Amino acid sequence: MLLPAFIKRQSSDFAVTNKRVMMKSGVMTTRSVELLLNKIEAIAVDQSLLGRMFGYGNIVVTGSGGTREAFSHIQSPLEFRRAVQSVSDLPAAR
């Protein structure tokens, strides 16, 4: 039961630059999303008790216009949200 979640978590990449947020997940088939930093309105993080214990969770990135991109079982979701918030607070990002 835990093996598929572990493989998905290990095969996911999330990156934050001063202009974009890029997310990729999948092994056999991949899903890739790239959002401009100034178009992100919110990042929701959901973690179960096991998720908090083992450092994984689900995120939902809401972009302008109400578009929602959900990613499940990602590693360190709170750290990802903090990285996006810290970069979006920089004056050059706007």
MMTF fields as JSON, N, C-alpha, C and O atoms, coordinates in Angstrom:
{
  "mmtfVersion": "1.0.0",
  "mmtfProducer": "UNKNOWN",
  "numBonds": 375,
  "numAtoms": 376,
  "numGroups": 94,
  "numChains": 1,
  "numModels": 1,
  "chainsPerModel": [1],
  "groupsPerChain": [94],
  "chainIdList": ["A"],
  "bondAtomList": [4, 2, 8, 6, 12, 10, 16, 14, 20, 18, 24, 22, 28, 26, 32, 30, 36, 34, 40, 38, 44, 42, 48, 46, 52, 50, 56, 54, 60, 58, 64, 62, 68, 66, 72, 70, 76, 74, 80, 78, 84, 82, 88, 86, 92, 90, 96, 94, 100, 98, 104, 102, 108, 106, 112, 110, 116, 114, 120, 118, 124, 122, 128, 126, 132, 130, 136, 134, 140, 138, 144, 142, 148, 146, 152, 150, 156, 154, 160, 158, 164, 162, 168, 166, 172, 170, 176, 174, 180, 178, 184, 182, 188, 186, 192, 190, 196, 194, 200, 198, 204, 202, 208, 206, 212, 210, 216, 214, 220, 218, 224, 222, 228, 226, 232, 230, 236, 234, 240, 238, 244, 242, 248, 246, 252, 250, 256, 254, 260, 258, 264, 262, 268, 266, 272, 270, 276, 274, 280, 278, 284, 282, 288, 286, 292, 290, 296, 294, 300, 298, 304, 302, 308, 306, 312, 310, 316, 314, 320, 318, 324, 322, 328, 326, 332, 330, 336, 334, 340, 338, 344, 342, 348, 346, 352, 350, 356, 354, 360, 358, 364, 362, 368, 366, 372, 370],
  "bondOrderList": [1, 1, 1, 1, 1, 1, 1, 1, 1, 1, 1, 1, 1, 1, 1, 1, 1, 1, 1, 1, 1, 1, 1, 1, 1, 1, 1, 1, 1, 1, 1, 1, 1, 1, 1, 1, 1, 1, 1, 1, 1, 1, 1, 1, 1, 1, 1, 1, 1, 1, 1, 1, 1, 1, 1, 1, 1, 1, 1, 1, 1, 1, 1, 1, 1, 1, 1, 1, 1, 1, 1, 1, 1, 1, 1, 1, 1, 1, 1, 1, 1, 1, 1, 1, 1, 1, 1, 1, 1, 1, 1, 1, 1],
  "groupList": [{"groupName": "MET", "atomNameList": ["N", "CA", "C", "O"], "elementList": ["N", "C", "C", "O"], "formalChargeList": [0, 0, 0, 0], "bondAtomList": [1, 0, 2, 1, 3, 2], "bondOrderList": [1, 1, 2], "singleLetterCode": "M", "chemCompType": "L-PEPTIDE LINKING"}, {"groupName": "LEU", "atomNameList": ["N", "CA", "C", "O"], "elementList": ["N", "C", "C", "O"], "formalChargeList": [0, 0, 0, 0], "bondAtomList": [1, 0, 2, 1, 3, 2], "bondOrderList": [1, 1, 2], "singleLetterCode": "L", "chemCompType": "L-PEPTIDE LINKING"}, {"groupName": "PRO", "atomNameList": ["N", "CA", "C", "O"], "elementList": ["N", "C", "C", "O"], "formalChargeList": [0, 0, 0, 0], "bondAtomList": [1, 0, 2, 1, 3, 2], "bondOrderList": [1, 1, 2], "singleLetterCode": "P", "chemCompType": "L-PEPTIDE LINKING"}, {"groupName": "ALA", "atomNameList": ["N", "CA", "C", "O"], "elementList": ["N", "C", "C", "O"], "formalChargeList": [0, 0, 0, 0], "bondAtomList": [1, 0, 2, 1, 3, 2], "bondOrderList": [1, 1, 2], "singleLetterCode": "A", "chemCompType": "L-PEPTIDE LINKING"}, {"groupName": "PHE", "atomNameList": ["N", "CA", "C", "O"], "elementList": ["N", "C", "C", "O"], "formalChargeList": [0, 0, 0, 0], "bondAtomList": [1, 0, 2, 1, 3, 2], "bondOrderList": [1, 1, 2], "singleLetterCode": "F", "chemCompType": "L-PEPTIDE LINKING"}, {"groupName": "ILE", "atomNameList": ["N", "CA", "C", "O"], "elementList": ["N", "C", "C", "O"], "formalChargeList": [0, 0, 0, 0], "bondAtomList": [1, 0, 2, 1, 3, 2], "bondOrderList": [1, 1, 2], "singleLetterCode": "I", "chemCompType": "L-PEPTIDE LINKING"}, {"groupName": "LYS", "atomNameList": ["N", "CA", "C", "O"], "elementList": ["N", "C", "C", "O"], "formalChargeList": [0, 0, 0, 0], "bondAtomList": [1, 0, 2, 1, 3, 2], "bondOrderList": [1, 1, 2], "singleLetterCode": "K", "chemCompType": "L-PEPTIDE LINKING"}, {"groupName": "ARG", "atomNameList": ["N", "CA", "C", "O"], "elementList": ["N", "C", "C", "O"], "formalChargeList": [0, 0, 0, 0], "bondAtomList": [1, 0, 2, 1, 3, 2], "bondOrderList": [1, 1, 2], "singleLetterCode": "R", "chemCompType": "L-PEPTIDE LINKING"}, {"groupName": "GLN", "atomNameList": ["N", "CA", "C", "O"], "elementList": ["N", "C", "C", "O"], "formalChargeList": [0, 0, 0, 0], "bondAtomList": [1, 0, 2, 1, 3, 2], "bondOrderList": [1, 1, 2], "singleLetterCode": "Q", "chemCompType": "L-PEPTIDE LINKING"}, {"groupName": "SER", "atomNameList": ["N", "CA", "C", "O"], "elementList": ["N", "C", "C", "O"], "formalChargeList": [0, 0, 0, 0], "bondAtomList": [1, 0, 2, 1, 3, 2], "bondOrderList": [1, 1, 2], "singleLetterCode": "S", "chemCompType": "L-PEPTIDE LINKING"}, {"groupName": "ASP", "atomNameList": ["N", "CA", "C", "O"], "elementList": ["N", "C", "C", "O"], "formalChargeList": [0, 0, 0, 0], "bondAtomList": [1, 0, 2, 1, 3, 2], "bondOrderList": [1, 1, 2], "singleLetterCode": "D", "chemCompType": "L-PEPTIDE LINKING"}, {"groupName": "VAL", "atomNameList": ["N", "CA", "C", "O"], "elementList": ["N", "C", "C", "O"], "formalChargeList": [0, 0, 0, 0], "bondAtomList": [1, 0, 2, 1, 3, 2], "bondOrderList": [1, 1, 2], "singleLetterCode": "V", "chemCompType": "L-PEPTIDE LINKING"}, {"groupName": "THR", "atomNameList": ["N", "CA", "C", "O"], "elementList": ["N", "C", "C", "O"], "formalChargeList": [0, 0, 0, 0], "bondAtomList": [1, 0, 2, 1, 3, 2], "bondOrderList": [1, 1, 2], "singleLetterCode": "T", "chemCompType": "L-PEPTIDE LINKING"}, {"groupName": "ASN", "atomNameList": ["N", "CA", "C", "O"], "elementList": ["N", "C", "C", "O"], "formalChargeList": [0, 0, 0, 0], "bondAtomList": [1, 0, 2, 1, 3, 2], "bondOrderList": [1, 1, 2], "singleLetterCode": "N", "chemCompType": "L-PEPTIDE LINKING"}, {"groupName": "GLY", "atomNameList": ["N", "CA", "C", "O"], "elementList": ["N", "C", "C", "O"], "formalChargeList": [0, 0, 0, 0], "bondAtomList": [1, 0, 2, 1, 3, 2], "bondOrderList": [1, 1, 2], "singleLetterCode": "G", "chemCompType": "PEPTIDE LINKING"}, {"groupName": "GLU", "atomNameList": ["N", "CA", "C", "O"], "elementList": ["N", "C", "C", "O"], "formalChargeList": [0, 0, 0, 0], "bondAtomList": [1, 0, 2, 1, 3, 2], "bondOrderList": [1, 1, 2], "singleLetterCode": "E", "chemCompType": "L-PEPTIDE LINKING"}, {"groupName": "TYR", "atomNameList": ["N", "CA", "C", "O"], "elementList": ["N", "C", "C", "O"], "formalChargeList": [0, 0, 0, 0], "bondAtomList": [1, 0, 2, 1, 3, 2], "bondOrderList": [1, 1, 2], "singleLetterCode": "Y", "chemCompType": "L-PEPTIDE LINKING"}, {"groupName": "HIS", "atomNameList": ["N", "CA", "C", "O"], "elementList": ["N", "C", "C", "O"], "formalChargeList": [0, 0, 0, 0], "bondAtomList": [1, 0, 2, 1, 3, 2], "bondOrderList": [1, 1, 2], "singleLetterCode": "H", "chemCompType": "L-PEPTIDE LINKING"}],
  "groupTypeList": [0, 1, 1, 2, 3, 4, 5, 6, 7, 8, 9, 9, 10, 4, 3, 11, 12, 13, 6, 7, 11, 0, 0, 6, 9, 14, 11, 0, 12, 12, 7, 9, 11, 15, 1, 1, 1, 13, 6, 5, 15, 3, 5, 3, 11, 10, 8, 9, 1, 1, 14, 7, 0, 4, 14, 16, 14, 13, 5, 11, 11, 12, 14, 9, 14, 14, 12, 7, 15, 3, 4, 9, 17, 5, 8, 9, 2, 1, 15, 4, 7, 7, 3, 11, 8, 9, 11, 9, 10, 1, 2, 3, 3, 7],
  "groupIdList": [1, 2, 3, 4, 5, 6, 7, 8, 9, 10, 11, 12, 13, 14, 15, 16, 17, 18, 19, 20, 21, 22, 23, 24, 25, 26, 27, 28, 29, 30, 31, 32, 33, 34, 35, 36, 37, 38, 39, 40, 41, 42, 43, 44, 45, 46, 47, 48, 49, 50, 51, 52, 53, 54, 55, 56, 57, 58, 59, 60, 61, 62, 63, 64, 65, 66, 67, 68, 69, 70, 71, 72, 73, 74, 75, 76, 77, 78, 79, 80, 81, 82, 83, 84, 85, 86, 87, 88, 89, 90, 91, 92, 93, 94],
  "secStructList": [7, 2, 2, 2, 2, 2, 2, 2, 2, 2, 6, 7, 3, 3, 3, 3, 7, 1, 1, 3, 3, 3, 3, 3, 3, 7, 1, 1, 1, 7, 3, 3, 3, 3, 3, 3, 4, 4, 4, 3, 3, 3, 3, 3, 3, 3, 7, 7, 2, 2, 2, 2, 2, 2, 6, 3, 3, 3, 3, 3, 3, 3, 3, 4, 4, 4, 7, 3, 3, 3, 3, 3, 3, 3, 3, 7, 2, 2, 2, 2, 2, 2, 2, 2, 2, 2, 2, 2, 6, 1, 4, 4, 4, 7],
  "xCoordList": [0.824, 0.0, 0.872, 0.53, 1.969, 2.817, 3.776, 4.259, 4.056, 5.022, 4.617, 5.452, 3.364, 3.001, 3.131, 3.577, 2.746, 2.871, 4.335, 4.693, 5.19, 6.615, 7.225, 8.005, 6.872, 7.401, 6.936, 7.727, 5.658, 5.14, 5.839, 6.185, 6.046, 6.698, 8.139, 8.599, 8.844, 10.233, 10.38, 11.425, 9.343, 9.431, 8.844, 8.697, 8.516, 7.942, 9.013, 9.863, 8.965, 9.889, 9.086, 8.124, 9.488, 8.839, 9.931, 10.876, 9.809, 10.833, 10.183, 9.108, 10.861, 10.391, 11.52, 12.625, 11.244, 12.216, 11.653, 10.587, 12.354, 11.846, 10.7, 10.106, 10.372, 9.291, 8.239, 7.1, 8.609, 7.714, 7.717, 8.635, 6.643, 6.556, 6.353, 5.417, 7.231, 7.15, 6.941, 7.608, 5.993, 5.668, 5.577, 4.934, 6.234, 6.191, 6.044, 6.723, 5.151, 5.001, 4.709, 4.187, 5.057, 4.773, 6.016, 7.125, 5.809, 6.905, 6.735, 7.518, 5.716, 5.467, 4.844, 5.265, 3.863, 3.292, 3.54, 3.413, 3.887, 4.198, 3.17, 2.542, 3.025, 2.156, 3.02, 3.669, 3.029, 3.869, 3.032, 2.214, 3.249, 2.516, 3.522, 4.415, 3.371, 4.213, 3.302, 2.507, 3.418, 2.593, 3.495, 4.536, 3.083, 3.807, 3.559, 2.436, 4.599, 4.52, 3.474, 2.766, 3.372, 2.413, 0.974, 0.056, 0.756, -0.594, -1.11, -2.228, -0.311, -0.723, -1.444, -0.924, -2.653, -3.447, -3.338, -3.33, -3.252, -3.218, -2.588, -2.619, -2.017, -1.507, -2.06, -1.729, -2.909, -3.487, -2.68, -2.288, -2.438, -1.697, -2.585, -3.147, -2.709, -3.435, -2.475, -1.828, -2.388, -1.541, -2.311, -2.92, -2.274, -2.848, -1.831, -0.721, -2.215, -1.289, -0.063, 1.069, -0.291, 0.837, 1.669, 2.896, 1.003, 1.714, 2.633, 3.757, 2.16, 3.006, 4.163, 5.279, 3.899, 4.959, 6.048, 7.23, 5.649, 6.614, 6.971, 7.72, 6.457, 6.869, 6.299, 7.004, 5.03, 4.4, 2.994, 2.444, 2.428, 1.076, 0.591, 1.253, -0.575, -1.202, -1.204, -1.378, -1.009, -1.108, -2.094, -2.255, -2.749, -3.609, -3.187, -3.302, -2.696, -2.266, -3.404, -3.833, -3.889, -4.967, -4.385, -3.751, -4.613, -4.115, -5.196, -6.354, -4.811, -5.792, -6.834, -6.513, -8.05, -9.137, -9.726, -10.623, -9.227, -9.788, -9.256, -9.791, -8.222, -7.662, -7.018, -6.327, -7.248, -6.722, -5.886, -6.328, -4.68, -3.783, -3.488, -2.904, -3.896, -3.713, -2.605, -2.505, -1.78, -0.724, -0.789, -0.837, -0.79, -0.913, 0.396, 1.211, 0.566, 1.711, 3.048, 3.959, 3.165, 4.443, 5.271, 4.73, 6.559, 7.47, 7.555, 7.675, 7.496, 7.65, 6.733, 7.228, 5.423, 4.517, 4.562, 4.391, 4.786, 4.866, 6.113, 6.083, 7.195, 8.426, 8.226, 8.722, 7.502, 7.2, 6.386, 6.691, 5.355, 4.526, 5.35, 5.205, 6.217, 7.079, 8.012, 8.256, 8.537, 9.438, 8.696, 9.229, 7.476, 6.688, 6.385, 6.496, 6.006, 5.683, 6.901, 6.792, 8.059, 9.252, 9.691, 10.135, 9.574, 9.96, 8.932, 9.303, 7.657, 6.632, 6.651, 6.111, 7.273, 7.385, 8.512, 8.579, 9.407, 10.517, 9.998, 9.096, 10.552, 10.086, 10.276, 9.447, 11.334, 11.613, 10.626, 10.49, 9.933, 9.014, 7.73, 6.984, 7.465, 6.198, 6.337, 5.359],
  "yCoordList": [-1.197, 0.0, 1.267, 2.251, 1.245, 2.425, 2.556, 3.652, 1.46, 1.487, 2.434, 3.226, 2.388, 3.329, 4.794, 5.627, 5.11, 6.493, 6.899, 8.033, 5.971, 6.253, 6.509, 7.446, 5.679, 5.85, 7.172, 7.887, 7.504, 8.77, 9.95, 10.923, 9.867, 10.953, 11.137, 12.268, 10.046, 10.131, 10.585, 11.109, 10.387, 10.751, 12.134, 12.508, 12.879, 14.214, 15.273, 15.163, 16.302, 17.434, 18.71, 18.915, 19.573, 20.864, 21.905, 21.744, 22.976, 24.019, 25.383, 25.603, 26.294, 27.677, 28.579, 28.516, 29.427, 30.422, 31.796, 31.896, 32.848, 34.183, 34.579, 35.642, 33.74, 34.055, 32.954, 33.232, 31.702, 30.573, 29.559, 29.486, 28.783, 27.577, 26.423, 26.43, 25.433, 24.29, 23.023, 22.799, 22.186, 20.949, 19.824, 19.964, 18.686, 17.518, 16.287, 16.155, 15.382, 14.133, 13.005, 13.22, 11.796, 10.621, 9.843, 10.376, 8.545, 7.666, 7.259, 7.657, 6.471, 6.008, 7.117, 7.348, 7.788, 8.964, 10.14, 10.008, 11.265, 12.422, 13.52, 13.642, 14.303, 15.473, 16.649, 16.62, 17.684, 18.834, 20.106, 20.293, 20.973, 22.238, 23.338, 23.184, 24.443, 25.611, 26.82, 27.118, 27.509, 28.687, 29.891, 29.786, 31.032, 32.267, 32.622, 32.512, 33.042, 33.321, 34.381, 34.261, 35.415, 36.474, 36.076, 36.856, 34.888, 34.403, 33.419, 32.917, 33.144, 32.223, 33.005, 33.985, 32.552, 33.214, 32.519, 33.187, 31.181, 30.458, 29.083, 28.505, 28.58, 27.21, 26.579, 26.992, 25.571, 24.854, 23.581, 22.896, 23.277, 22.079, 21.233, 21.735, 19.951, 18.994, 17.885, 17.274, 17.631, 16.551, 15.736, 16.286, 14.43, 13.538, 13.362, 13.889, 12.628, 12.355, 11.591, 11.919, 10.576, 9.843, 10.749, 10.647, 11.634, 12.574, 13.483, 13.758, 13.95, 14.795, 13.998, 14.506, 12.742, 11.901, 11.582, 11.554, 11.339, 10.924, 12.032, 11.786, 13.233, 14.375, 14.446, 14.849, 14.063, 14.195, 14.755, 14.777, 15.206, 15.753, 16.098, 15.821, 16.705, 17.11, 18.63, 19.325, 19.131, 20.577, 20.846, 20.045, 21.993, 22.493, 23.929, 24.784, 24.188, 25.534, 26.16, 25.629, 27.303, 28.014, 29.22, 30.084, 29.257, 30.353, 31.384, 31.192, 32.475, 33.506, 32.923, 32.097, 33.345, 32.806, 31.542, 30.934, 31.142, 29.991, 28.649, 27.62, 28.615, 27.324, 26.654, 27.3, 25.358, 24.603, 23.431, 22.643, 23.336, 22.229, 21.488, 22.052, 20.215, 19.412, 18.387, 17.767, 18.219, 17.215, 16.495, 17.125, 15.162, 14.389, 13.697, 13.383, 13.474, 12.748, 13.369, 12.664, 14.679, 15.304, 15.417, 15.506, 15.412, 15.501, 16.945, 17.855, 17.169, 18.481, 19.545, 20.541, 19.37, 20.349, 21.717, 22.73, 21.775, 23.068, 23.836, 25.061, 23.121, 23.749, 24.32, 25.404, 23.593, 24.085, 25.373, 26.345, 25.388, 26.593, 27.764, 28.886, 27.519, 28.59, 29.133, 30.338, 28.25, 28.697, 29.61, 30.64, 29.244, 30.088, 31.421, 32.465, 31.407, 32.651, 33.553, 34.767, 32.975, 33.802, 34.445, 35.593, 33.725, 34.294, 35.323, 36.347, 35.073, 36.012, 37.302, 38.317, 37.277, 38.491, 39.403, 40.563, 38.887, 39.7, 40.76, 40.477, 41.982, 43.045, 42.716, 43.119, 42.0, 41.7, 40.692, 40.61, 39.922, 38.898, 39.507, 38.838, 40.711, 41.332, 42.148, 42.731],
  "zCoordList": [0.0, 0.0, 0.0, -0.655, 0.715, 0.793, -0.384, -0.667, -1.065, -2.165, -3.3, -3.738, -3.799, -4.871, -4.45, -5.239, -3.222, -2.74, -2.631, -2.952, -2.176, -2.069, -3.441, -3.611, -4.42, -5.78, -6.371, -6.987, -6.189, -6.712, -6.055, -6.725, -4.755, -4.034, -4.505, -4.662, -4.729, -5.154, -6.613, -6.998, -7.412, -8.829, -9.117, -10.281, -8.099, -8.28, -8.094, -7.211, -8.932, -8.837, -8.734, -9.475, -7.804, -7.612, -7.508, -6.735, -8.282, -8.288, -8.246, -8.804, -7.569, -7.459, -7.907, -7.368, -8.904, -9.325, -8.986, -8.379, -9.372, -9.085, -10.014, -9.83, -11.017, -11.942, -12.071, -12.444, -11.764, -12.038, -10.906, -10.089, -10.903, -10.075, -11.038, -11.837, -10.962, -11.865, -11.051, -10.041, -11.514, -10.815, -11.826, -12.866, -11.513, -12.381, -11.505, -10.487, -11.907, -11.165, -12.136, -13.23, -11.712, -12.518, -12.86, -12.87, -13.146, -13.525, -14.984, -15.845, -15.247, -16.615, -17.463, -18.596, -16.923, -17.572, -16.639, -15.422, -17.193, -16.354, -16.551, -17.603, -15.517, -15.545, -15.137, -14.092, -15.962, -15.71, -15.757, -16.657, -14.778, -14.698, -14.422, -13.589, -15.124, -14.898, -14.751, -15.642, -13.631, -13.357, -13.121, -12.472, -13.655, -13.365, -11.908, -11.416, -11.23, -9.805, -9.476, -8.477, -10.306, -10.018, -10.339, -10.085, -10.888, -11.185, -10.127, -10.244, -9.107, -8.047, -6.961, -6.428, -6.643, -5.608, -4.262, -3.228, -4.25, -2.983, -3.173, -4.259, -2.085, -2.041, -0.775, 0.336, -0.955, 0.184, 0.422, -0.522, 1.687, 2.068, 2.972, 3.945, 2.651, 3.485, 3.88, 3.028, 5.188, 5.68, 6.709, 7.627, 6.545, 7.55, 8.674, 8.606, 9.694, 10.788, 10.276, 10.632, 9.442, 8.857, 7.962, 7.936, 7.229, 6.376, 7.167, 6.746, 8.311, 9.162, 9.733, 9.844, 10.097, 10.665, 9.647, 9.987, 8.392, 7.372, 6.381, 5.436, 6.574, 5.77, 4.37, 3.445, 4.183, 2.876, 3.044, 4.145, 1.935, 1.97, 0.582, -0.419, 0.543, -0.714, -0.805, 0.195, -2.016, -2.229, -3.349, -4.27, -3.247, -4.311, -4.562, -3.684, -5.769, -6.158, -6.946, -7.97, -6.452, -7.12, -7.843, -7.238, -9.134, -9.944, -10.201, -9.831, -10.837, -11.161, -12.109, -12.963, -11.958, -12.757, -12.156, -12.74, -10.988, -10.3, -10.751, -10.339, -11.584, -11.998, -10.793, -10.005, -10.659, -9.517, -10.019, -10.855, -9.495, -9.819, -8.524, -7.598, -8.459, -7.253, -7.458, -8.517, -6.437, -6.431, -5.097, -4.04, -5.153, -3.919, -3.573, -4.44, -2.286, -1.731, -2.125, -2.56, -1.975, -2.276, -1.0, 0.102, -1.164, -0.038, 0.441, -0.379, 1.728, 2.374, 1.778, 1.25, 1.844, 1.238, 1.907, 1.23, 3.207, 3.887, 3.463, 3.343, 3.24, 2.761, 1.358, 1.051, 0.51, -0.833, -0.748, -1.439, 0.092, 0.235, 0.76, 0.275, 1.749, 2.272, 1.198, 1.14, 0.343, -0.73, -1.7, -2.112, -2.066, -2.978, -2.319, -2.962, -1.054, -0.355, -0.219, -0.386, 0.083, 0.263, -1.047, -1.051, -2.154, -3.446, -3.901, -4.475, -3.658, -4.101, -3.29, -3.731, -2.1, -1.279, -1.748, -1.341, -2.608, -3.094, -4.061, -4.849, -4.017, -4.916, -6.394, -7.21, -6.771, -8.178, -8.755, -9.976, -7.919, -8.406, -8.937, -9.652, -8.617, -9.032, -10.247, -10.715]
}
